[in-house]
Amino acid sequence: MSAPTSSQVMEKLREVLDPELGVSIVDLGLVYGVDVEKGEARVRMTFTTPACPLLGYIVNDVESKVRELKGISSVQVQFVWEPRWTPERMSPAAKKQLGLQ
């Protein structure tokens, strides 16, 4: 069984929604990158603020969703604080959904 690609993991991450905004973490621009090697998925992501009260909830959801993919044996979430997240990282769809466009 072959592991999913980074693109497939990224697509799965679209199912992880920010619980306050109802927008995927991918469309919010919180995911900085995904690597998959030997069944291990490494997700590099940030949050709108380091003090995000939902950080644990979102990380658990990321791990849970990615583990649903066949061929993934473990998930590592790495926090990235530089470059800082800004609203410019959001997709046009997210901006429209949040009334910013």
Backbone as a chain_set.jsonl record, in Angstrom:
{"seq": "MSAPTSSQVMEKLREVLDPELGVSIVDLGLVYGVDVEKGEARVRMTFTTPACPLLGYIVNDVESKVRELKGISSVQVQFVWEPRWTPERMSPAAKKQLGLQ", "coords": {"N": [[0.844, -1.172, 0.0], [0.63, 2.141, -0.899], [1.596, 5.324, 0.387], [-0.429, 8.261, 0.789], [-0.161, 11.21, -1.298], [1.408, 14.439, -0.775], [-0.316, 16.369, -1.753], [-2.777, 15.047, -1.598], [-3.039, 14.787, 1.159], [-3.18, 17.486, 1.832], [-5.593, 18.128, 0.605], [-7.32, 16.603, 2.198], [-7.05, 18.006, 4.543], [-8.661, 20.148, 4.075], [-11.039, 19.515, 5.176], [-10.854, 20.162, 7.785], [-12.116, 22.463, 9.864], [-11.99, 25.832, 11.003], [-13.356, 26.271, 14.071], [-14.617, 28.59, 14.994], [-14.926, 30.254, 12.789], [-15.844, 28.667, 10.701], [-14.519, 28.03, 8.364], [-12.241, 26.338, 6.243], [-8.994, 25.286, 7.41], [-7.097, 25.278, 5.472], [-8.045, 27.062, 3.482], [-8.007, 29.332, 5.039], [-5.366, 29.82, 5.082], [-3.664, 28.767, 6.936], [-2.166, 26.476, 6.788], [1.061, 25.751, 6.065], [2.578, 23.897, 4.746], [2.975, 20.465, 3.64], [4.407, 17.305, 4.113], [5.019, 13.971, 3.135], [6.339, 10.956, 4.102], [7.322, 7.66, 4.071], [4.893, 6.792, 5.229], [4.504, 8.636, 7.209], [3.027, 11.669, 7.971], [3.815, 15.051, 7.837], [2.784, 18.051, 8.962], [3.011, 21.415, 8.486], [2.063, 24.23, 10.111], [0.301, 27.228, 11.112], [-1.239, 29.566, 13.349], [-3.749, 32.094, 13.803], [-2.983, 33.545, 15.945], [-0.495, 33.037, 18.464], [-1.646, 32.528, 20.922], [-4.009, 31.226, 20.514], [-7.082, 29.993, 21.541], [-8.204, 27.672, 20.619], [-6.283, 26.009, 19.667], [-5.4, 23.364, 20.505], [-7.714, 21.862, 19.955], [-7.961, 22.154, 17.158], [-5.52, 21.042, 16.272], [-5.86, 18.376, 17.131], [-7.984, 17.686, 15.452], [-6.757, 17.938, 12.948], [-4.831, 15.862, 13.117], [-6.547, 13.652, 13.419], [-8.121, 13.69, 11.021], [-6.138, 13.388, 9.01], [-5.114, 10.898, 9.663], [-7.162, 9.303, 8.775], [-6.62, 8.726, 6.164], [-5.632, 6.108, 4.075], [-2.597, 4.393, 4.485], [-1.263, 6.227, 6.009], [0.581, 6.287, 8.868], [1.407, 7.806, 11.005], [1.14, 11.144, 12.328], [2.576, 14.287, 12.377], [2.444, 17.474, 13.73], [3.75, 20.541, 13.1], [4.425, 23.64, 14.458], [4.555, 26.83, 12.997], [5.765, 29.998, 13.27], [6.89, 32.057, 11.94], [6.973, 32.925, 8.589], [4.682, 35.292, 9.951], [1.145, 34.781, 10.231], [-1.145, 36.429, 8.118], [-4.121, 38.149, 7.015], [-3.884, 38.224, 4.253], [-3.035, 35.75, 3.456], [-5.248, 34.198, 3.143], [-7.516, 32.349, 1.067], [-9.248, 33.459, -1.938], [-11.894, 32.515, -1.806], [-12.29, 32.106, 0.958], [-12.006, 34.717, 1.889], [-14.198, 35.891, 0.666], [-16.298, 34.416, 1.85], [-16.067, 35.305, 4.461], [-16.727, 37.907, 4.17], [-14.797, 39.727, 3.397], [-14.194, 40.556, 0.91]], "CA": [[0.0, 0.0, 0.0], [1.44, 3.353, -0.959], [1.096, 6.441, 1.19], [-0.99, 9.367, 0.006], [0.735, 12.297, -1.657], [1.234, 15.681, -0.015], [-1.529, 17.021, -2.269], [-3.938, 14.344, -1.052], [-3.138, 15.172, 2.567], [-3.655, 18.872, 1.84], [-7.028, 18.091, 0.284], [-8.006, 16.09, 3.395], [-7.032, 19.081, 5.537], [-9.774, 21.071, 3.782], [-12.151, 19.094, 6.03], [-10.636, 20.717, 9.127], [-12.659, 23.82, 9.875], [-11.828, 26.669, 12.18], [-14.687, 26.19, 14.671], [-15.223, 29.914, 15.173], [-15.215, 30.889, 11.502], [-16.484, 27.737, 9.772], [-13.745, 28.036, 7.135], [-11.164, 25.35, 6.353], [-7.678, 25.831, 7.762], [-6.349, 25.46, 4.218], [-8.499, 28.315, 2.882], [-7.577, 30.434, 5.898], [-3.936, 30.02, 4.88], [-2.952, 28.346, 8.143], [-1.278, 25.352, 6.474], [2.223, 26.241, 5.332], [3.133, 22.844, 3.921], [2.76, 19.064, 4.028], [5.34, 16.32, 3.575], [4.684, 12.589, 3.475], [7.47, 10.067, 3.88], [7.222, 6.363, 4.75], [3.671, 6.71, 6.01], [4.411, 9.708, 8.198], [2.647, 12.974, 7.433], [4.262, 16.198, 8.615], [1.986, 19.219, 8.599], [3.522, 22.678, 9.012], [0.936, 25.163, 10.131], [0.32, 28.32, 12.065], [-2.549, 30.014, 13.819], [-3.842, 33.542, 13.667], [-2.256, 34.067, 17.096], [0.062, 31.95, 19.275], [-2.505, 32.303, 22.084], [-5.299, 30.735, 20.021], [-7.67, 29.091, 22.524], [-8.659, 26.45, 19.951], [-5.104, 25.358, 19.108], [-5.45, 21.927, 20.779], [-8.858, 21.291, 19.234], [-7.649, 22.111, 15.726], [-4.443, 20.067, 16.08], [-6.476, 17.044, 17.243], [-8.773, 17.458, 14.239], [-5.777, 17.712, 11.879], [-4.291, 14.51, 13.282], [-7.63, 12.693, 13.178], [-8.485, 13.668, 9.59], [-5.039, 12.857, 8.203], [-5.025, 9.455, 9.951], [-8.208, 8.607, 8.012], [-6.071, 8.359, 4.864], [-4.93, 4.822, 4.053], [-1.169, 4.531, 4.258], [-0.678, 7.144, 6.982], [0.732, 5.619, 10.157], [1.565, 8.814, 12.055], [0.985, 12.548, 11.918], [3.283, 15.284, 13.185], [2.073, 18.857, 13.446], [4.824, 21.465, 13.469], [3.958, 25.02, 14.462], [5.41, 27.799, 12.325], [5.343, 31.341, 13.674], [7.472, 33.001, 10.982], [6.344, 34.237, 8.604], [3.414, 35.407, 10.683], [-0.079, 34.718, 9.445], [-1.886, 37.665, 7.881], [-5.312, 37.868, 6.201], [-3.521, 38.079, 2.845], [-2.804, 34.326, 3.195], [-6.534, 33.536, 2.905], [-7.938, 32.166, -0.321], [-10.35, 34.347, -2.307], [-13.162, 31.944, -1.329], [-12.389, 32.38, 2.395], [-12.239, 36.156, 2.046], [-15.585, 36.147, 0.285], [-17.136, 33.811, 2.859], [-15.976, 36.125, 5.665], [-17.143, 39.269, 3.856], [-13.632, 40.594, 3.261], [-13.985, 40.851, -0.51]], "C": [[0.894, 1.241, 0.0], [0.776, 4.465, -0.146], [0.499, 7.498, 0.272], [0.087, 10.406, -0.309], [0.491, 13.499, -0.743], [-0.033, 16.411, -0.452], [-2.786, 16.37, -1.722], [-4.135, 14.667, 0.429], [-3.676, 16.598, 2.663], [-5.159, 18.928, 1.544], [-7.837, 17.598, 1.486], [-8.082, 17.177, 4.468], [-8.11, 20.13, 5.274], [-11.005, 20.731, 4.622], [-12.02, 19.632, 7.451], [-11.071, 22.174, 9.106], [-12.262, 24.547, 11.147], [-13.213, 26.73, 12.829], [-15.368, 27.534, 14.889], [-15.688, 30.516, 13.854], [-15.946, 29.982, 10.523], [-15.799, 27.677, 8.416], [-12.596, 27.05, 7.313], [-9.839, 26.029, 6.684], [-6.817, 26.04, 6.527], [-6.741, 26.793, 3.586], [-8.135, 29.529, 3.73], [-6.092, 30.727, 5.734], [-3.109, 29.623, 6.088], [-1.982, 27.201, 7.889], [-0.159, 25.867, 5.576], [2.855, 25.172, 4.461], [2.871, 21.47, 4.508], [3.824, 18.22, 3.354], [4.863, 14.95, 4.009], [5.888, 11.724, 3.12], [7.29, 8.81, 4.729], [6.025, 6.29, 5.687], [3.512, 7.771, 7.083], [4.072, 11.02, 7.494], [3.144, 14.051, 8.385], [3.533, 17.429, 8.085], [2.598, 20.434, 9.289], [2.391, 23.692, 8.947], [1.128, 26.227, 11.196], [-1.102, 28.571, 12.536], [-2.566, 31.525, 13.706], [-3.129, 34.248, 14.815], [-1.684, 32.893, 17.884], [-0.804, 31.609, 20.489], [-3.89, 31.789, 21.687], [-5.891, 29.724, 21.021], [-8.116, 27.751, 21.929], [-7.515, 25.647, 19.358], [-5.167, 23.839, 19.297], [-6.555, 21.233, 20.021], [-8.524, 21.127, 17.75], [-6.55, 21.087, 15.445], [-5.004, 18.641, 16.166], [-7.274, 16.705, 15.994], [-7.856, 17.193, 13.042], [-5.266, 16.275, 11.945], [-5.339, 13.454, 12.948], [-7.962, 12.571, 11.692], [-7.387, 13.039, 8.747], [-4.887, 11.358, 8.437], [-6.106, 8.651, 9.226], [-7.698, 8.133, 6.657], [-5.322, 7.032, 4.969], [-3.461, 5.061, 3.734], [-0.49, 5.513, 5.186], [-0.629, 6.439, 8.33], [0.921, 6.604, 11.306], [1.472, 10.211, 11.455], [1.748, 13.415, 12.907], [2.807, 16.659, 12.76], [3.173, 19.75, 13.989], [4.275, 22.887, 13.379], [5.008, 25.929, 13.841], [4.895, 29.188, 12.718], [5.946, 32.426, 12.789], [7.499, 32.335, 9.618], [5.0, 34.192, 9.323], [2.236, 35.313, 9.722], [-0.654, 36.125, 9.309], [-3.1, 37.311, 7.027], [-5.012, 37.703, 4.71], [-3.282, 36.615, 2.469], [-4.112, 33.584, 2.867], [-6.823, 33.423, 1.41], [-9.042, 33.176, -0.646], [-11.698, 33.834, -1.799], [-13.36, 32.228, 0.164], [-12.684, 33.854, 2.635], [-13.687, 36.5, 1.718], [-16.538, 35.618, 1.348], [-17.172, 34.662, 4.133], [-16.315, 37.593, 5.411], [-15.979, 40.242, 3.732], [-13.342, 40.965, 1.813], [-15.223, 41.428, -1.117]], "O": [[1.807, 1.357, 0.817], [-0.447, 4.522, -0.02], [0.885, 7.608, -0.892], [1.123, 10.458, 0.354], [-0.512, 13.559, -0.031], [-0.736, 16.999, 0.37], [-3.759, 17.059, -1.416], [-5.267, 14.803, 0.893], [-4.54, 16.878, 3.494], [-5.894, 19.692, 2.169], [-8.918, 18.119, 1.76], [-9.061, 17.257, 5.21], [-8.435, 20.918, 6.162], [-11.909, 21.555, 4.767], [-12.968, 19.563, 8.233], [-10.477, 23.008, 8.422], [-12.204, 23.957, 12.226], [-14.159, 27.199, 12.195], [-16.595, 27.592, 14.958], [-16.709, 31.201, 13.799], [-16.603, 30.473, 9.605], [-16.427, 27.313, 7.422], [-12.038, 26.935, 8.404], [-9.589, 27.173, 6.302], [-5.913, 26.876, 6.527], [-5.871, 27.571, 3.196], [-7.973, 30.63, 3.204], [-5.607, 31.761, 6.193], [-1.98, 30.086, 6.251], [-1.07, 26.975, 8.685], [-0.403, 26.354, 4.472], [3.593, 25.494, 3.53], [2.585, 21.321, 5.696], [4.111, 18.395, 2.17], [4.361, 14.784, 5.121], [6.388, 11.755, 1.996], [7.127, 8.887, 5.947], [6.132, 5.786, 6.806], [2.503, 7.803, 7.786], [4.745, 11.424, 6.545], [2.922, 13.973, 9.594], [3.656, 17.792, 6.915], [2.694, 20.482, 10.516], [1.839, 23.973, 7.883], [2.001, 26.129, 12.058], [-2.037, 27.866, 12.157], [-1.524, 32.158, 13.534], [-2.719, 35.402, 14.686], [-2.326, 31.846, 17.966], [-0.7, 30.507, 21.027], [-4.84, 31.913, 22.46], [-5.26, 28.708, 21.312], [-8.377, 26.802, 22.668], [-7.754, 24.694, 18.616], [-5.001, 23.099, 18.327], [-6.361, 20.135, 19.498], [-8.781, 20.076, 17.163], [-6.644, 20.339, 14.471], [-4.65, 17.792, 15.349], [-7.247, 15.567, 15.527], [-8.144, 16.326, 12.218], [-5.271, 15.56, 10.943], [-5.04, 12.473, 12.267], [-8.071, 11.461, 11.169], [-7.676, 12.237, 7.859], [-4.565, 10.62, 7.506], [-5.971, 7.436, 9.08], [-8.284, 7.229, 6.061], [-4.479, 6.857, 5.849], [-3.124, 5.828, 2.832], [0.735, 5.632, 5.164], [-1.66, 6.04, 8.871], [0.627, 6.277, 12.456], [1.69, 10.425, 10.263], [1.583, 13.289, 14.12], [2.771, 16.972, 11.57], [3.488, 19.722, 15.178], [3.728, 23.287, 12.351], [6.199, 25.81, 14.128], [3.722, 29.502, 12.515], [5.554, 33.589, 12.88], [8.029, 31.229, 9.514], [4.289, 33.187, 9.299], [2.323, 35.713, 8.561], [-0.649, 36.908, 10.26], [-3.103, 36.266, 6.376], [-5.805, 37.105, 3.984], [-3.322, 36.271, 1.287], [-4.074, 32.46, 2.367], [-6.434, 34.273, 0.609], [-9.698, 33.69, 0.259], [-12.552, 34.628, -1.405], [-14.468, 32.553, 0.59], [-13.51, 34.2, 3.479], [-14.32, 37.299, 2.409], [-17.493, 36.305, 1.711], [-18.2, 34.726, 4.805], [-16.21, 38.425, 6.312], [-16.148, 41.444, 3.936], [-12.34, 41.622, 1.53], [-15.24, 41.741, -2.308]]}, "num_chains": 1, "name": "protein.A"}
